C-alpha cells in the first residue's frame, strides 16, 4: 500500500482505501461509520451483510484486503470498489447518501486523470499540504522523498520483493539503521497512531530518511541483490549510511536529529473554510 494515498476525507471523516486491481477499494466499515455515525459500525455492517446478502444467498460484492488498523498494523478488512459501494449504500438509509455518492464518483474520476497525467497527483498533493499549513520548503522535501521512495519500491519489485509485509520488513531495516527505531517505535515516539510518520517529520528527519532510501537503492543496484534476505542486508547498509551521517551531525551539534514534535492539528484548530478545502482536495 502506498501510505501517502491510503486515506481519503469526507466531511472531516477518514476513509481508508487501497489501489487494487486498477481500482480504488474503500473500507466498508469506514463508509458505514460516515453514513450512519454509528458508535459500532462493524456491528452495523454485519447486520447489513446478513440482511442484504447472506440471508438472500447473494455472492459477496466486497473483498478482504489488508488496511492499516488503529493499532498501526495491517489487518484484513472488508473493502469494496466504487461500483460495489453504490450497491451497499442503497441498503443504508442516510441523508448523507447522495453527497457521498457524488464524492465517491469524483474520487474515481480524479484517480483516472492522475494515472494519465502524474503531474496532477503531485499538484494535488502539494495543494493539500499547503492547506494543512506546511511550509513550501518542507513540501518540496516531502514530495522529493515520495519520488525517492517510489524508485526504491520499484527496484524491490524488480528483485522479487512484492508483498506488503516484505516492504514493511525492509523499511524497518532502513529506519532502524538510520534512526535507531523501527517505524512503529518512531510513531510511538512522536505520539502517532494511524497517521503517516513522514508527514510528521521535520526537515532533517525527512532528509535523513531520503538519504537512507536513496543509498539503499544505489547499493541494491550495485550489488544486484535478489529476494527478501539479500535485500534486508542492503536495506540495513543503506540505512547505516544515513545513520552514520546523522550521528556525525549530532556529535557536532550536540543535538538529536530525532524529535518528538509532530504536525498534528485538531479539526477545531482549522477554520471551516480550510477544512472544506482540504476535504475537496483529499481524494
Number of C-alpha atoms within 10 A of each C-alpha: 18 13 14 13 15 19 21 18 18 19 14 13 14 17 19 22 26 23 15 11 8 10 14 18 24 28 24 26 21 20 24 22 19 21 18 17 12 13 9 12 19 16 12 16 21 11 13 17 17 12 13 13 15 13 10 10 10 10 8 11 15 18 14 13 18 17 22 20 14 11 10 16 12 15 14 12 19 20 26 26 23 18 12 16 21 17 12 21 19 10 13 16 10 15 10 14 17 12 11 19 15 10 17 20 13 13 18 15 12 14 19 13 13 15 12 10 11 12 12 15 17 14 12 16 20 18 17 20 19 15 16 16 13 15 11 12 9 18 20 11 17 23 15 15 21 16 12 19 20 14 14 19 18 14 18 23 14 12 18 13 20 15 12 12 12 17 18 13 18 23 21 22 25 31 28 20 21 28 23 17 18 19 21 17 15 19 21 14 15 18 14 18 16 13 17 16 19 18 17 19 21 19 15 15 18 19 17 22 24 22 22 29 27 21 22 28 23 15 18 24 15 10 11 12 19 17 15 18 13 14 26 23 18 25 27 22 21 26 31 24 20 26 24 14 16 20 17 12 14 14 11 8 10 10 11 11 16 18 15 14 12 17 13 12 10 7 11 8 8 14 10 11 9 14 19 16 15 21 19 17 18 19 23
